[in-house]
Amino acid sequence: MISLPVGDALFNYRVAGVAVLNGKVLLHKTPSDKFWSLPGGRAEIFEFSKDTLAREMQEETGLEVSVGELLWISENFFVYNGKKYHELGFYYLMEIHALEDQSDFLGAEGQDELLFKWINVSELAVNRIYPEFIAEELTKWPLLQKHFTSSFIDLDK
């Protein structure tokens, strides 16, 4: 995975997916996190970003996805678990195949448990979602390509 230490910080290259179905968007978090984010993960070296998203969804959920168009590129600076991060994020539309229902479900990232939840788009504003632009952008349709930058956000608070 592309997560490089640079001084006292980490550089991450992350790819995430936007799955919207029946007015709900799929989000995930660890049990200890105080916020939600779009599912995805870090790219491997020499891996195309669309392939990263398909692989991460398969690894974390066991679900097959079709990765669509690139929606957003985000340059995100934050603190997480006491560590500073500089994250470059690519966000794609994705379609999940053979989806039985939209119940909450558990996935895993290695040994760590992940909670996946379908949240109604109209309720995104009352949930803590990072990066911050996501909740606002998901209320707009059609979704348009954009480039976002952010100031430092302390995700530990």
N, C-alpha and C positions, 0 to 999 in steps of 0.2 A: 504494500500500500504506500501511496505517496504521502508521507507525513514526515517532514524533515525538521530536525532541530536546528534553529538558527539563534545562537546566543541563548537567552533565557526564554525563547518563544518557540512555537512550532508553526511550520507552514503546512497546510493541508490542501490537497486537491480533492474536492468532494463532488459527487454527481448524485442528484436526487430526482425523484419522479413525482409528477402531479397526476394522480388518478382521481377523476371526478365521476361519480355515478349516482344517479337519482338525487342530485342536489347535495351530495356529501363528498368530502375530500378525505383521502386516507392519510392519517398522520401517525407518528410513532414516537415513543420515548422509553427511556429506561425507568424502572420503578422508582429510582431515587431522584430522577430529574424533576425540576419544577416547571418544565416547559415542554412543548411539543415541537416536532419538526417534520418535514417531508421525508419519507423513507428513501434510503440510498446508502451510499458509502464512499469510501476512498478508492480512487483508481489505482491500479497496478501499473508499473512501468511498462511502456509500449502498448497500453490497452486503450482502445478508442472509448470515448466517454459513453456512447450508447451501449457498448458492450459491458462497461462497468455497471451501469444501472441494471441491465438484464441479469448479470451475474450476482450482484448484491441482493436483488429481490429473490432470486432462486435460493441463495445461501441463507438469507435471513427468514424467509417465509415459506420456501418450497413452491412458490407461485411462479408461473411463466408469465412474462409480460411482453407486449410489443411496445417498443420505444418509438415515440413520434417525434415531432419537431422540437427544436430547442426554443424554449420560452425566454429564459432569463439567464444572465450571467451576473454573479454577485461577488464583490470583493468585500469580505466580511472580517471585521476585527473584533475579538471578544476575549473574555477571560472565562475559563471553564475548569473547575476543580483546581483553582489557584494558578493555572497556567495561561499565559497569553497565547492567542492563536491569530494567525493571518490565514484566512481561508479563501480560496478561489473556488466558487461553486457554479456548476452548470446544472440547470433545472429544465427537464424535458417533460412534455406530456407523455403519459404512458397509459396503456390499456391492459388490464389484468384479465387473463384468460381463465375460463372455467371457474368463475367466481360463483359460489353457491349462494351466499347471502352476505349481508353487510354487518354481521355481528363482530364484536371485538374479538381479537385473537392474539395469541402469543407467538412470538418468533424469537430468534436468538442471533446474537452476533458473537461468535465463538462461544464462550461459557456464560456470557451475559444475556439475561432475559430482556426482551423487548416487548412492549405492549403496543399493539396496533389498534387504531380506533377510527371509525368513519365518523367525522364530525360534520354536521350540517353547515353549509357555507354561510348561512345567515347567523350562525352562532360562533363564527371564527373570532370575532372581535372580543368576545368575553373569555377567550382562552389565551394563554400565554404561548405564543408561537414565534419561533426564531428560524431564520432571520426575520426581523420585524416587518419587512415589506410584504411578506407572503400573505398574511391575513387580508390586507387591503387589496392586493392584486387579485386574489382569488375571488373577490366579490365582483370583479369586472368580467364581462364576457362580451365578445370573445377575448381570450387572453392574448396579449400582444408581446412581442419580443422587446426586452428592455435590459439595460445594464444598470445595476445598483451598486452603490458604495455605502459603507456604514462607518460610524465612529465606533470607538471601543464600547462594548457592552459587557457588563459583568454578569455572566449567567449563573454565578454562585449566589447571587442575592435573590 
